[in-house]
Amino acid sequence: MKRNDFFKTAFGSLALAGITGFRSRQIVDDPFRPEWPGTGPDDEQFWKILRAQFPLTDERAYLNTGGLGASPYAVIDAVKSKMDELEKICETGHSEELWKDVKSSAAALLGCDPGEVAFTRNATEGINIVCNGLPLKRGDEMITTTHEHVGNSVPWLALLQREGIVIKLFEPSVESAQENIDRIAKLVTKRTRLISVPHATTTVGLVLPIKALSEFARSKNIWLFVDGAQTAGMFPFNLHELGCDAYATSGHKWILGPKETGLLYVRKDMLDVIQPKFTGAYSADDFSLAKNAMKFHPSAQRYEFGTVSIPLRFGLGAAIKFMQRIGMENVWKRDQALSARLFKGLREIPYVKVLSPTDDTTRSALITIQHEKMTYLELQSHLDKFKLRTRGVGEGGVNGLRISTHIYNSVEEVDRVLEATRSAWRG
Ligand SMILES: Cc1ncc(COP(=O)(O)O)c(C=O)c1O
């Protein structure tokens, strides 16, 4: 279908309303409309219409998807309608069918099997399940980066305090993927059991070479855990191809799902290795107190327990489908086009140092800068005056300012960041 025909059929006249700023809810509420076709990263008209699918205010440019993603109406309405439906009858709404449906979508997004996916409340919960479930004991060593988010630091530090594991750190290089593997290799000893790295660092958005690291880890008989909080929903990938043992992500960042949603992937053959520590209803396939017997659920559902919010999980399913309708390739092309424009423009501004990788194969849609004349907090306050929502990065001593670009951002917003940054120092 040609783009113009698509506008007429899928969005009809409401699409034009979207362009002029009218926020239509009907557009996203129709589950039977045709699949959204792929669109070019530079097709501003399409992306403007897409932006109209979000209640996100035009008052300020939201450039912190790395912190929290803005949900589209499709997600908000899914949560609300499920809540309305369930509260009328006061039921949890838990159903095999819903679980299967959302996990199938999640598995397609992540490139794995539905049975390898567990619902969590956030990336940190997934990290905790892996951290506390792996059979690590006193003296066992793990290797991680100096650029970890608090969510992938505190759980391991708690394990260090409680069980006496040893944590070894390497500084991630933005220059070379091989250099990162070499830095890890130098830290490996006979006691190394685990490598824990982010798929993309929260600090400067460096994408680490997970496939090569998986091969390296496997050759040394070491587990590889990946903190994927910054990548699911940003670009397409396939966890089976990447080869890591486990991967945790948030539903409420780049996937744009409801807040307090997350996904944990545990590779099939790791399910019996990563022991579920919090368990209850749904964790077991079969159990009998009388017989002192219990068998965990054969799938990653074993990591789930107790009553949960079905509206949130339903909303997460709607978010994944929303992203899939656009197509992850298209999402990434758009995110990449915006961040490349930002990256290039920032590099031309005097006194600005861009900390994110120059190589676009290891650069994500998170661009982090420092200003030679200002602290990152001063720069952030300056950008605030232009109604630009960014995020300061203190992790790893980076002391930079992070700007995320996602599908609801525009070229005009990127140019506003450039203009505002240029005006920060006229000295
Ligand atoms: C790399 C990384 N890991 C973990 C987290 C924590 O995510 P959540 O709040 O979903 O637990 C974040 C959040 O920014 C992150 O960037």
The ligand as an SDF file (V2000), in Angstrom:
LIG
                    3D

 16 16  0  0  0  0  0  0  0  0999 V2000
   20.8090   -0.1140   32.4320 C   0  0  0  0  0  0  0  0  0  0  0  0
   19.6660   -0.0400   33.4030 C   0  0  0  0  0  0  0  0  0  0  0  0
   19.4030   -1.0860   34.2090 N   0  0  0  0  0  0  0  0  0  0  0  0
   18.3730   -1.0860   35.0630 C   0  0  0  0  0  0  0  0  0  0  0  0
   17.5330    0.0050   35.1560 C   0  0  0  0  0  0  0  0  0  0  0  0
   16.3980   -0.0560   36.1290 C   0  0  0  0  0  0  0  0  0  0  0  0
   15.1980   -0.2120   35.4400 O   0  0  0  0  0  0  0  0  0  0  0  0
   13.8370   -0.4130   36.2590 P   0  0  0  0  0  0  0  0  0  0  0  0
   13.5320    0.8970   36.8750 O   0  0  0  0  0  0  0  0  0  0  0  0
   12.8480   -0.8430   35.2250 O   0  0  0  0  0  0  0  0  0  0  0  0
   14.0770   -1.4510   37.2710 O   0  0  0  0  0  0  0  0  0  0  0  0
   17.7650    1.1180   34.3570 C   0  0  0  0  0  0  0  0  0  0  0  0
   16.9000    2.2930   34.4360 C   0  0  0  0  0  0  0  0  0  0  0  0
   17.1990    3.3670   33.9500 O   0  0  0  0  0  0  0  0  0  0  0  0
   18.8560    1.0980   33.4540 C   0  0  0  0  0  0  0  0  0  0  0  0
   19.1380    2.1250   32.6620 O   0  0  0  0  0  0  0  0  0  0  0  0
  1  2  1  0
  2  3  1  0
  2 15  2  0
  3  4  2  0
  4  5  1  0
  5  6  1  0
  5 12  2  0
  6  7  1  0
  7  8  1  0
  8  9  2  0
  8 10  1  0
  8 11  1  0
 12 13  1  0
 12 15  1  0
 13 14  2  0
 15 16  1  0
M  END
$$$$
